[in-house]
Amino acid sequence: MFRRRSQDEQASATTVVEDRQTRDPQAPKGRPTPKRSEAQTQRRKVVTAPGDRKAAARQARDARRADMSKQREALMNGDERYLPVRDKGPVRKFARDYVDSRFRAAEFFLPMAVVILVLSIVQNEALKQLSLLLWLVVIVVIVVDSAVSAFLLRRELAKRFPGQNTRGAVAYALMRSLQMRRLRLPKPQVKRGTKQL
């Protein structure tokens, strides 16, 4: 257990170390190492921490407010840099554009639900039966349309983004299709009928 290494083991360990050091040390990064003073200046951020707790809370609240306003503005104009994490990336952008470029049955769910609700409140028995039938038709149409959309979108994602993580993009697109076009955030960037490149 506590014996010395044999000559063969020491020689093999030496050759392994020598093999590792034969490569060019600058190969992986492709640029010279910066001087320590330069690296420290790049790392250093000017942080003005106030002395009292109330001022620190006020400063944090102002910073949070600025971030939220940037995020709100990005949701309105589609600026990719400040979007929330759930909306970032080319996969999510493609899913949004895919949904926004077509009419979806699910986006008319809320107006249809209001109409059906009004019909069910009316004291006419025929209209109540019609409202029940309309509920069934609307739900079946939305389910079928969503299933077809999910299948087609999954196929497009596999074709356009092979090897990339597309997990959650189909559910994201289906949830977006349930919203009326005017209320969608981030705002739609493509017109209806636009063909995806």
N, CA, C and O of each residue as an XYZ file, in Angstrom:
788
protein
N       0.816     -1.180      0.000
C       0.000      0.000      0.000
C       0.869      1.257      0.000
O       0.605      2.175     -0.776
N       1.899      1.325      0.848
C       2.762      2.497      0.912
C       4.124      2.234      0.270
O       5.151      2.720      0.742
N       4.115      1.489     -0.768
C       5.396      1.181     -1.401
C       5.724      2.223     -2.456
O       4.856      2.978     -2.892
N       6.955      2.254     -2.852
C       7.394      3.200     -3.870
C       6.922      2.759     -5.243
O       6.664      1.578     -5.477
N       6.816      3.695     -6.122
C       6.430      3.360     -7.493
C       7.599      2.688     -8.192
O       8.772      2.946     -7.926
N       7.210      1.827     -9.085
C       8.261      1.180     -9.863
C       8.746      2.143    -10.943
O       8.119      3.171    -11.200
N       9.857      1.803    -11.566
C      10.440      2.654    -12.604
C       9.497      2.800    -13.798
O       9.424      3.868    -14.406
N       8.763      1.706    -14.138
C       7.851      1.748    -15.293
C       6.711      2.735    -15.054
O       6.353      3.497    -15.952
N       6.138      2.724    -13.844
C       5.025      3.625    -13.550
C       5.477      5.081    -13.611
O       4.755      5.934    -14.127
N       6.673      5.370    -13.083
C       7.181      6.734    -13.129
C       7.446      7.174    -14.568
O       7.179      8.321    -14.925
N       7.957      6.290    -15.375
C       8.237      6.624    -16.775
C       6.946      6.898    -17.540
O       6.888      7.837    -18.334
N       5.888      6.072    -17.306
C       4.621      6.286    -18.009
C       3.982      7.597    -17.571
O       3.397      8.302    -18.393
N       4.087      7.932    -16.288
C       3.539      9.196    -15.817
C       4.273     10.367    -16.455
O       3.655     11.380    -16.784
N       5.564     10.240    -16.631
C       6.353     11.309    -17.248
C       5.988     11.489    -18.713
O       5.918     12.620    -19.194
N       5.756     10.403    -19.429
C       5.415     10.512    -20.848
C       4.038     11.135    -21.035
O       3.821     11.876    -21.993
N       3.107     10.843    -20.132
C       1.776     11.430    -20.251
C       1.863     12.938    -20.086
O       1.234     13.682    -20.839
N       2.633     13.394    -19.112
C       2.779     14.823    -18.890
C       3.444     15.485    -20.087
O       3.051     16.578    -20.494
N       4.441     14.831    -20.645
C       5.124     15.398    -21.798
C       4.195     15.481    -23.006
O       4.262     16.439    -23.776
N       3.311     14.462    -23.179
C       2.389     14.480    -24.313
C       1.412     15.646    -24.206
O       1.045     16.247    -25.216
N       0.996     15.961    -22.999
C       0.037     17.042    -22.822
C       0.662     18.399    -23.134
O      -0.031     19.298    -23.611
N       1.916     18.559    -22.882
C       2.542     19.857    -23.049
C       3.094     20.090    -24.457
O       3.676     21.142    -24.720
N       2.923     19.141    -25.347
C       3.462     19.326    -26.695
C       2.592     20.242    -27.547
O       3.065     20.734    -28.571
N       1.330     20.494    -27.165
C       0.456     21.344    -27.972
C       0.768     22.814    -27.724
O       1.373     23.183    -26.717
N       0.344     23.629    -28.659
C       0.543     25.064    -28.546
C      -0.383     25.603    -27.459
O      -1.593     25.391    -27.539
N       0.145     26.292    -26.447
C      -0.714     26.739    -25.348
C      -1.718     27.815    -25.760
O      -2.713     28.006    -25.061
N      -1.500     28.513    -26.852
C      -2.452     29.543    -27.270
C      -3.505     29.016    -28.236
O      -4.360     29.782    -28.682
N      -3.466     27.751    -28.566
C      -4.385     27.202    -29.571
C      -5.848     27.342    -29.187
O      -6.624     27.760    -30.047
N      -6.301     27.029    -27.968
C      -7.738     27.068    -27.726
C      -8.344     28.463    -27.711
O      -9.494     28.629    -28.116
N      -7.610     29.466    -27.258
C      -8.244     30.769    -27.168
C      -7.917     31.681    -28.336
O      -8.720     32.551    -28.674
N      -6.765     31.509    -28.959
C      -6.441     32.246    -30.164
C      -6.122     33.721    -29.952
O      -6.167     34.494    -30.910
N      -5.805     34.130    -28.742
C      -5.436     35.515    -28.478
C      -4.455     35.542    -27.318
O      -4.433     34.612    -26.512
N      -3.652     36.579    -27.219
C      -2.691     36.635    -26.113
C      -3.388     36.921    -24.787
O      -4.451     37.540    -24.743
N      -2.773     36.462    -23.725
C      -3.315     36.703    -22.397
C      -3.159     38.176    -22.044
O      -2.071     38.730    -22.204
N      -4.231     38.829    -21.564
C      -4.100     40.244    -21.211
C      -3.248     40.418    -19.956
O      -3.117     39.502    -19.144
N      -2.674     41.613    -19.814
C      -1.922     41.911    -18.610
C      -2.868     41.941    -17.415
O      -4.071     42.164    -17.555
N      -2.295     41.711    -16.243
C      -3.130     41.664    -15.044
C      -3.847     42.997    -14.827
O      -5.022     43.012    -14.459
N      -3.170     44.085    -15.046
C      -3.803     45.394    -14.815
C      -4.988     45.598    -15.754
O      -6.016     46.144    -15.352
N      -4.844     45.159    -17.005
C      -5.954     45.279    -17.967
C      -7.130     44.400    -17.555
O      -8.283     44.828    -17.614
N      -6.835     43.177    -17.139
C      -7.910     42.267    -16.736
C      -8.635     42.790    -15.509
O      -9.857     42.672    -15.419
N      -7.908     43.361    -14.571
C      -8.551     43.881    -13.365
C      -9.420     45.092    -13.682
O     -10.493     45.253    -13.101
N      -8.966     45.937    -14.592
C      -9.786     47.094    -14.945
C     -11.050     46.674    -15.665
O     -12.094     47.302    -15.487
N     -10.984     45.625    -16.477
C     -12.184     45.131    -17.156
C     -13.159     44.517    -16.166
O     -14.373     44.665    -16.307
N     -12.623     43.821    -15.155
C     -13.487     43.176    -14.160
C     -14.114     44.168    -13.204
O     -15.237     43.973    -12.738
N     -13.393     45.220    -12.916
C     -13.824     46.158    -11.893
C     -15.028     46.951    -12.380
O     -15.018     47.502    -13.481
N     -16.060     47.001    -11.553
C     -17.235     47.805    -11.853
C     -17.351     48.878    -10.777
O     -17.020     48.649     -9.614
N     -17.815     50.029    -11.176
C     -17.996     51.086    -10.196
C     -19.300     50.818     -9.461
O     -20.384     50.926    -10.035
N     -19.185     50.473     -8.204
C     -20.362     50.204     -7.386
C     -20.382     51.235     -6.276
O     -19.470     51.305     -5.453
N     -21.415     52.016     -6.268
C     -21.547     52.999     -5.204
C     -22.597     52.484     -4.245
O     -23.794     52.701     -4.434
N     -22.141     51.807     -3.224
C     -23.052     51.269     -2.221
C     -23.308     52.340     -1.172
O     -22.382     52.781     -0.492
N     -24.563     52.761     -1.040
C     -24.846     53.783     -0.044
C     -24.675     53.246      1.370
O     -24.715     52.038      1.608
N     -24.488     54.159      2.286
C     -24.230     53.757      3.672
C     -25.463     53.261      4.402
O     -25.366     52.319      5.187
N     -26.618     53.865      4.168
C     -27.796     53.436      4.938
C     -28.667     52.474      4.137
O     -28.575     52.381      2.912
N     -29.506     51.768      4.870
C     -30.321     50.704      4.293
C     -31.394     51.252      3.353
O     -31.670     50.656      2.312
N     -31.997     52.383      3.715
C     -33.065     52.950      2.887
C     -32.539     53.403      1.528
O     -33.192     53.205      0.504
N     -31.375     53.999      1.527
C     -30.799     54.445      0.255
C     -30.431     53.246     -0.618
O     -30.593     53.292     -1.837
N     -29.936     52.171      0.003
C     -29.606     50.957     -0.753
C     -30.866     50.349     -1.362
O     -30.858     49.921     -2.516
N     -31.950     50.312     -0.583
C     -33.218     49.768     -1.099
C     -33.743     50.632     -2.232
O     -34.265     50.111     -3.218
N     -33.611     51.954     -2.101
C     -34.070     52.860     -3.144
C     -33.255     52.664     -4.424
O     -33.803     52.680     -5.526
N     -31.944     52.479     -4.268
C     -31.083     52.272     -5.430
C     -31.425     50.947     -6.132
O     -31.470     50.885     -7.361
N     -31.663     49.896     -5.343
C     -32.037     48.600     -5.920
C     -33.387     48.690     -6.625
O     -33.580     48.099     -7.687
N     -34.319     49.434     -6.030
C     -35.646     49.586     -6.632
C     -35.555     50.357     -7.949
O     -36.232     50.012     -8.917
N     -34.725     51.392     -7.988
C     -34.546     52.154     -9.229
C     -33.913     51.299    -10.319
O     -34.305     51.374    -11.483
N     -32.927     50.484     -9.933
C     -32.285     49.598    -10.920
C     -33.283     48.579    -11.451
O     -33.308     48.293    -12.648
N     -34.112     48.029    -10.555
C     -35.130     47.050    -10.967
C     -36.152     47.700    -11.889
O     -36.590     47.096    -12.868
N     -36.531     48.944    -11.565
C     -37.483     49.672    -12.397
C     -36.923     49.922    -13.800
O     -37.638     49.797    -14.795
N     -35.637     50.277    -13.868
C     -35.002     50.516    -15.170
C     -34.966     49.231    -15.990
O     -35.230     49.249    -17.192
N     -34.636     48.107    -15.334
C     -34.625     46.820    -16.044
C     -36.017     46.451    -16.547
O     -36.173     45.971    -17.670
N     -37.021     46.678    -15.711
C     -38.387     46.344    -16.112
C     -38.862     47.224    -17.269
O     -39.578     46.750    -18.151
N     -38.472     48.495    -17.273
C     -38.896     49.356    -18.375
C     -38.209     48.947    -19.677
O     -38.813     49.003    -20.748
N     -36.943     48.536    -19.579
C     -36.261     48.028    -20.772
C     -36.949     46.771    -21.282
O     -37.117     46.587    -22.487
N     -37.346     45.903    -20.347
C     -38.001     44.657    -20.729
C     -39.365     44.933    -21.364
O     -39.729     44.303    -22.357
N     -40.120     45.877    -20.789
C     -41.424     46.234    -21.348
C     -41.282     46.795    -22.759
O     -42.052     46.455    -23.657
N     -40.292     47.654    -22.939
C     -40.044     48.233    -24.262
C     -39.647     47.147    -25.268
O     -40.055     47.185    -26.429
N     -38.843     46.179    -24.806
C     -38.434     45.082    -25.681
C     -39.635     44.224    -26.068
O     -39.711     43.741    -27.198
N     -40.569     44.032    -25.144
C     -41.769     43.254    -25.463
C     -42.630     43.959    -26.501
O     -43.335     43.309    -27.272
N     -42.574     45.277    -26.521
C     -43.366     46.030    -27.486
C     -42.725     46.053    -28.871
O     -43.421     45.967    -29.883
N     -41.377     46.171    -28.918
C     -40.751     46.299    -30.234
C     -39.918     45.091    -30.648
O     -39.351     45.085    -31.741
N     -39.833     44.060    -29.793
C     -39.159     42.817    -30.175
C     -37.650     42.855    -30.074
O     -36.977     42.042    -30.707
N     -37.090     43.782    -29.291
C     -35.636     43.863    -29.122
C     -35.153     42.630    -28.361
O     -35.496     42.439    -27.194
N     -34.363     41.803    -29.024
C     -33.952     40.501    -28.496
C     -33.062     40.625    -27.261
O     -33.032     39.710    -26.438
N     -32.338     41.732    -27.112
C     -31.383     41.861    -26.004
C     -32.063     41.915    -24.652
O     -31.536     41.370    -23.682
N     -33.220     42.557    -24.557
C     -33.851     42.793    -23.262
C     -35.105     41.957    -23.035
O     -35.824     42.182    -22.061
N     -35.377     41.011    -23.903
C     -36.547     40.154    -23.713
C     -36.368     39.281    -22.475
O     -35.238     38.994    -22.078
N     -37.467     38.858    -21.864
C     -37.346     37.902    -20.760
C     -36.730     36.591    -21.262
O     -36.733     36.315    -22.462
N     -36.209     35.796    -20.344
C     -35.498     34.566    -20.716
C     -36.404     33.614    -21.491
O     -35.947     32.940    -22.414
N     -37.676     33.555    -21.127
C     -38.583     32.609    -21.798
C     -38.815     32.963    -23.267
O     -39.223     32.103    -24.048
N     -38.560     34.225    -23.656
C     -38.804     34.657    -25.025
C     -37.537     34.791    -25.855
O     -37.619     35.120    -27.039
N     -36.374     34.548    -25.274
C     -35.121     34.779    -25.987
C     -34.751     33.602    -26.875
O     -35.166     32.467    -26.641
N     -33.970     33.894    -27.888
C     -33.391     32.854    -28.725
C     -34.061     32.723    -30.078
O     -35.216     33.113    -30.253
N     -33.326     32.168    -31.036
C     -33.875     32.027    -32.394
C     -35.004     31.002    -32.478
O     -35.894     31.130    -33.319
N     -34.976     29.986    -31.612
C     -36.032     28.968    -31.640
C     -37.354     29.583    -31.211
O     -38.379     29.371    -31.858
N     -37.335     30.347    -30.117
C     -38.571     30.981    -29.643
C     -39.056     32.045    -30.629
O     -40.261     32.210    -30.819
N     -38.133     32.760    -31.250
C     -38.526     33.762    -32.238
C     -39.211     33.097    -33.428
O     -40.217     33.595    -33.934
N     -38.656     31.959    -33.875
C     -39.286     31.245    -34.987
C     -40.674     30.749    -34.579
O     -41.616     30.836    -35.367
N     -40.810     30.229    -33.352
C     -42.115     29.740    -32.887
C     -43.131     30.888    -32.844
O     -44.285     30.707    -33.234
N     -42.711     32.062    -32.374
C     -43.610     33.223    -32.357
C     -44.029     33.612    -33.764
O     -45.211     33.832    -34.032
N     -43.053     33.694    -34.662
C     -43.366     34.092    -36.041
C     -44.244     33.053    -36.727
O     -45.106     33.396    -37.535
N     -44.021     31.780    -36.400
C     -44.833     30.707    -36.983
C     -46.294     30.869    -36.579
O     -47.192     30.726    -37.408
N     -46.528     31.168    -35.307
C     -47.899     31.334    -34.824
C     -48.515     32.618    -35.374
O     -49.682     32.628    -35.766
N     -47.742     33.691    -35.403
C     -48.282     34.992    -35.805
C     -48.567     35.093    -37.294
O     -49.336     35.956    -37.718
N     -47.966     34.236    -38.085
C     -48.140     34.353    -39.534
C     -49.383     33.633    -40.052
O     -49.649     33.661    -41.254
N     -50.140     32.994    -39.179
C     -51.322     32.237    -39.608
C     -52.522     32.544    -38.707
O     -52.369     32.974    -37.563
N     -53.701     32.314    -39.248
C     -54.900     32.357    -38.423
C     -54.964     31.059    -37.633
O     -54.722     29.984    -38.181
N     -55.287     31.153    -36.351
C     -55.435     29.982    -35.489
C     -56.835     29.997    -34.888
O     -57.350     31.054    -34.524
N     -57.438     28.841    -34.786
C     -58.785     28.760    -34.207
C     -58.771     29.137    -32.736
O     -59.748     29.689    -32.229
N     -57.680     28.849    -32.049
C     -57.614     29.092    -30.608
C     -57.647     30.574    -30.263
O     -58.084     30.933    -29.169
N     -57.199     31.446    -31.162
C     -57.179     32.874    -30.846
C     -58.580     33.469    -30.815
O     -58.777     34.558    -30.277
N     -59.553     32.769    -31.382
C     -60.935     33.252    -31.355
C     -61.735     32.628    -30.217
O     -62.958     32.756    -30.169
N     -61.042     31.952    -29.302
C     -61.732     31.281    -28.200
C     -62.452     32.280    -27.292
O     -63.618     32.073    -26.955
N     -61.777     33.354    -26.896
C     -62.406     34.313    -25.974
C     -63.637     34.991    -26.560
O     -64.659     35.049    -25.877
N     -63.600     35.506    -27.787
C     -64.838     36.085    -28.338
C     -65.959     35.050    -28.475
O     -67.124     35.338    -28.198
N     -65.588     33.848    -28.906
C     -66.613     32.795    -29.027
C     -67.174     32.411    -27.654
O     -68.366     32.128    -27.530
N     -66.330     32.400    -26.635
C     -66.797     32.068    -25.293
C     -67.793     33.098    -24.787
O     -68.760     32.742    -24.114
N     -67.572     34.368    -25.100
C     -68.513     35.411    -24.690
C     -69.851     35.224    -25.393
O     -70.908     35.329    -24.771
N     -69.798     34.946    -26.692
C     -71.042     34.729    -27.446
C     -71.795     33.521    -26.900
O     -73.011     33.577    -26.713
N     -71.092     32.452    -26.648
C     -71.736     31.230    -26.144
C     -72.304     31.457    -24.746
O     -73.375     30.948    -24.415
N     -71.587     32.218    -23.934
C     -72.077     32.519    -22.587
C     -73.368     33.330    -22.632
O     -74.293     33.077    -21.860
N     -73.426     34.302    -23.536
C     -74.646     35.099    -23.690
C     -75.798     34.212    -24.152
O     -76.922     34.346    -23.669
N     -75.517     33.310    -25.083
C     -76.573     32.396    -25.555
C     -77.061     31.477    -24.447
O     -78.246     31.147    -24.401
N     -76.187     31.066    -23.571
C     -76.605     30.153    -22.499
C     -77.400     30.869    -21.413
O     -78.142     30.223    -20.674
N     -77.260     32.190    -21.302
C     -78.006     32.944    -20.282
C     -79.441     33.220    -20.725
O     -80.348     33.328    -19.899
N     -79.634     33.334    -22.036
C     -80.971     33.640    -22.563
C     -81.947     32.543    -22.129
O     -81.587     31.368    -22.056
N     -83.190     32.949    -21.843
C     -84.187     32.029    -21.311
C     -84.839     31.137    -22.369
O     -85.789     30.419    -22.057
N     -84.361     31.166    -23.586
C     -84.890     30.321    -24.643
C     -84.190     28.961    -24.591
O     -82.961     28.892    -24.587
N     -84.961     27.899    -24.553
C     -84.387     26.545    -24.420
C     -83.618     26.128    -25.671
O     -82.619     25.416    -25.566
N     -84.060     26.553    -26.843
C     -83.358     26.206    -28.088
C     -81.981     26.858    -28.137
O     -81.010     26.241    -28.575
N     -81.902     28.112    -27.684
C     -80.617     28.802    -27.663
C     -79.655     28.167    -26.660
O     -78.448     28.122    -26.897
N     -80.189     27.675    -25.541
C     -79.329     26.993    -24.564
C     -78.752     25.712    -25.161
O     -77.579     25.400    -24.956
N     -79.566     24.979    -25.892
C     -79.080     23.762    -26.551
C     -78.036     24.105    -27.616
O     -77.039     23.400    -27.774
N     -78.281     25.200    -28.344
C     -77.327     25.645    -29.351
C     -75.992     26.037    -28.703
O     -74.927     25.742    -29.245
N     -76.055     26.697    -27.548
C     -74.818     27.097    -26.867
C     -74.008     25.867    -26.439
O     -72.780     25.872    -26.534
N     -74.683     24.821    -25.973
C     -73.968     23.585    -25.605
C     -73.308     22.948    -26.828
O     -72.172     22.480    -26.758
N     -74.025     22.935    -27.937
C     -73.463     22.383    -29.170
C     -72.273     23.226    -29.656
O     -71.268     22.681    -30.112
N     -72.395     24.563    -29.554
C     -71.294     25.446    -29.952
C     -70.053     25.229    -29.074
O     -68.927     25.255    -29.570
N     -70.267     25.013    -27.754
C     -69.121     24.713    -26.876
C     -68.374     23.494    -27.385
O     -67.148     23.499    -27.494
N     -69.125     22.458    -27.693
C     -68.509     21.219    -28.159
C     -67.748     21.443    -29.474
O     -66.620     20.977    -29.632
N     -68.370     22.151    -30.402
C     -67.728     22.396    -31.699
C     -66.457     23.228    -31.528
O     -65.421     22.912    -32.114
N     -66.538     24.290    -30.727
C     -65.372     25.166    -30.519
C     -64.214     24.393    -29.898
O     -63.070     24.528    -30.333
N     -64.504     23.591    -28.894
C     -63.444     22.834    -28.216
C     -62.808     21.823    -29.169
O     -61.585     21.687    -29.200
N     -63.628     21.114    -29.947
C     -63.082     20.128    -30.887
C     -62.224     20.816    -31.950
O     -61.139     20.334    -32.278
N     -62.701     21.934    -32.485
C     -61.938     22.652    -33.513
C     -60.606     23.141    -32.950
O     -59.576     23.031    -33.615
N     -60.620     23.678    -31.732
C     -59.377     24.177    -31.130
C     -58.401     23.038    -30.884
O     -57.208     23.184    -31.150
N     -58.880     21.914    -30.384
C     -57.993     20.773    -30.112
C     -57.386     20.242    -31.408
O     -56.186     19.969    -31.464
N     -58.200     20.095    -32.440
C     -57.696     19.579    -33.718
C     -56.700     20.563    -34.336
O     -55.636     20.159    -34.806
N     -57.044     21.847    -34.336
C     -56.145     22.858    -34.893
C     -54.822     22.914    -34.120
O     -53.757     23.049    -34.723
N     -54.888     22.813    -32.801
C     -53.666     22.848    -31.989
C     -52.806     21.617    -32.234
O     -51.580     21.720    -32.284
N     -53.435     20.451    -32.389
C     -52.666     19.227    -32.643
C     -51.965     19.298    -34.002
O     -50.802     18.914    -34.123
N     -52.670     19.787    -35.015
C     -52.057     19.921    -36.340
C     -50.933     20.950    -36.300
O     -49.867     20.722    -36.872
N     -51.161     22.084    -35.630
C     -50.132     23.117    -35.524
C     -48.901     22.594    -34.799
O     -47.771     22.858    -35.212
N     -49.120     21.847    -33.713
C     -47.995     21.303    -32.946
C     -47.183     20.339    -33.797
O     -45.953     20.361    -33.760
N     -47.862     19.496    -34.563
C     -47.162     18.538    -35.419
C     -46.322     19.260    -36.476
O     -45.148     18.943    -36.668
N     -46.938     20.238    -37.161
C     -46.225     20.970    -38.217
C     -45.075     21.800    -37.659
O     -44.006     21.873    -38.266
N     -45.293     22.425    -36.501
C     -44.235     23.240    -35.900
C     -43.072     22.368    -35.443
O     -41.911     22.736    -35.620
N     -43.378     21.222    -34.860
C     -42.310     20.312    -34.417
C     -41.465     19.869    -35.613
O     -40.241     19.772    -35.515
N     -42.124     19.601    -36.737
C     -41.401     19.196    -37.936
C     -40.520     20.329    -38.469
O     -39.376     20.103    -38.865
N     -41.063     21.546    -38.475
C     -40.286     22.698    -38.937
C     -39.095     22.970    -38.025
O     -38.005     23.289    -38.501
N     -39.297     22.844    -36.728
C     -38.196     23.074    -35.787
C     -37.094     22.047    -35.979
O     -35.911     22.385    -35.931
N     -37.476     20.794    -36.198
C     -36.462     19.751    -36.418
C     -35.691     20.008    -37.710
O     -34.501     19.708    -37.798
N     -36.373     20.565    -38.713
C     -35.712     20.827    -39.989
C     -34.798     22.054    -39.907
O     -33.692     22.040    -40.447
N     -35.258     23.113    -39.234
C     -34.509     24.369    -39.212
C     -33.437     24.434    -38.129
O     -32.425     25.113    -38.304
N     -33.644     23.743    -37.021
C     -32.708     23.804    -35.895
C     -32.251     22.399    -35.504
O     -32.515     21.956    -34.386
N     -31.576     21.702    -36.401
C     -31.130     20.348    -36.032
C     -30.022     20.424    -34.976
O     -29.100     21.233    -35.079
N     -30.134     19.577    -33.978
C     -29.120     19.521    -32.937
C     -29.258     20.595    -31.875
O     -28.522     20.561    -30.888
N     -30.170     21.547    -32.033
C     -30.354     22.581    -31.010
C     -31.476     22.175    -30.065
O     -32.319     21.341    -30.396
N     -31.468     22.777    -28.894
C     -32.482     22.480    -27.892
C     -33.771     23.212    -28.249
O     -33.841     24.438    -28.154
N     -34.789     22.462    -28.657
C     -36.086     23.049    -29.002
C     -37.142     22.678    -27.967
O     -38.341     22.787    -28.223
N     -36.691     22.247    -26.814
C     -37.617     21.804    -25.775
C     -38.476     22.978    -25.297
O     -37.960     24.057    -25.007
N     -39.760     22.759    -25.221
C     -40.692     23.772    -24.739
C     -41.171     24.746    -25.796
O     -42.071     25.543    -25.528
N     -40.596     24.707    -26.991
C     -40.970     25.682    -28.021
C     -42.384     25.437    -28.544
O     -43.098     26.388    -28.862
N     -42.792     24.180    -28.636
C     -44.141     23.875    -29.151
C     -45.195     24.322    -28.143
O     -46.196     24.933    -28.519
N     -44.974     24.020    -26.860
C     -45.924     24.470    -25.830
C     -45.973     25.992    -25.770
O     -47.039     26.576    -25.576
N     -44.824     26.629    -25.935
C     -44.749     28.097    -25.962
C     -45.591     28.648    -27.111
O     -46.324     29.621    -26.935
N     -45.487     28.030    -28.277
C     -46.249     28.487    -29.446
C     -47.742     28.249    -29.252
O     -48.554     29.093    -29.628
N     -48.112     27.115    -28.671
C     -49.536     26.828    -28.462
C     -50.148     27.800    -27.458
O     -51.283     28.242    -27.634
N     -49.401     28.133    -26.405
C     -49.921     29.104    -25.441
C     -50.069     30.487    -26.093
O     -50.999     31.233    -25.787
N     -49.149     30.808    -26.983
C     -49.245     32.088    -27.694
C     -50.448     32.090    -28.623
O     -51.094     33.126    -28.785
N     -50.765     30.951    -29.240
C     -51.896     30.898    -30.167
C     -53.233     31.053    -29.444
O     -54.233     31.402    -30.071
N     -53.265     30.798    -28.132
C     -54.511     30.972    -27.374
C     -54.834     32.447    -27.131
O     -55.979     32.786    -26.831
N     -53.843     33.319    -27.259
C     -54.064     34.740    -27.024
C     -54.519     35.411    -28.313
O     -54.137     35.011    -29.413
N     -55.342     36.437    -28.151
C     -55.725     37.213    -29.328
C     -54.494     37.946    -29.835
O     -53.622     38.324    -29.053
N     -54.426     38.143    -31.125
C     -53.214     38.705    -31.741
C     -52.818     40.054    -31.147
O     -51.630     40.314    -30.954
N     -53.779     40.905    -30.859
C     -53.485     42.235    -30.323
C     -52.871     42.175    -28.930
O     -52.118     43.070    -28.545
N     -53.186     41.132    -28.174
C     -52.741     41.049    -26.784
C     -51.454     40.258    -26.608
O     -50.974     40.110    -25.484
N     -50.889     39.750    -27.689
C     -49.684     38.925    -27.579
C     -48.460     39.764    -27.241
O     -48.267     40.855    -27.778
N     -47.648     39.242    -26.351
C     -46.368     39.850    -26.004
C     -45.301     38.789    -26.101
O     -45.515     37.688    -25.596
N     -44.172     39.048    -26.715
C     -43.791     40.200    -27.506
C     -44.740     40.406    -28.683
O     -45.318     39.455    -29.208
N     -44.887     41.651    -29.080
C     -45.807     41.992    -30.160
C     -45.422     41.241    -31.436
O     -44.238     41.039    -31.704
N     -46.426     40.824    -32.227
C     -46.124     40.132    -33.488
C     -45.260     40.987    -34.415
O     -45.515     42.178    -34.596
N     -44.244     40.366    -34.993
C     -43.308     41.061    -35.877
C     -43.564     40.744    -37.351
O     -42.967     41.361    -38.233
N     -44.459     39.774    -37.617
C     -44.754     39.396    -39.003
C     -46.245     39.565    -39.270
O     -47.067     39.488    -38.356
N     -46.573     39.793    -40.520
C     -47.974     39.925    -40.905
C     -48.544     38.535    -41.185
O     -47.807     37.579    -41.427
N     -49.854     38.450    -41.148
C     -50.497     37.180    -41.474
C     -50.230     36.830    -42.934
O     -50.218     37.706    -43.799
N     -50.020     35.571    -43.194
C     -49.773     35.113    -44.552
C     -48.318     35.167    -44.970
O     -47.980     34.769    -46.085
N     -47.448     35.654    -44.091
C     -46.019     35.714    -44.413
C     -45.439     34.316    -44.393
O     -45.643     33.560    -43.444
N     -44.724     33.983    -45.433
C     -44.066     32.673    -45.492
C     -42.778     32.723    -44.683
O     -42.013     33.684    -44.765
N     -42.552     31.673    -43.902
C     -41.320     31.579    -43.120
C     -40.154     31.203    -44.026
O     -40.277     30.292    -44.845
N     -39.027     31.892    -43.889
C     -37.861     31.612    -44.715
C     -37.215     30.311    -44.315
O     -36.213     29.911    -44.907
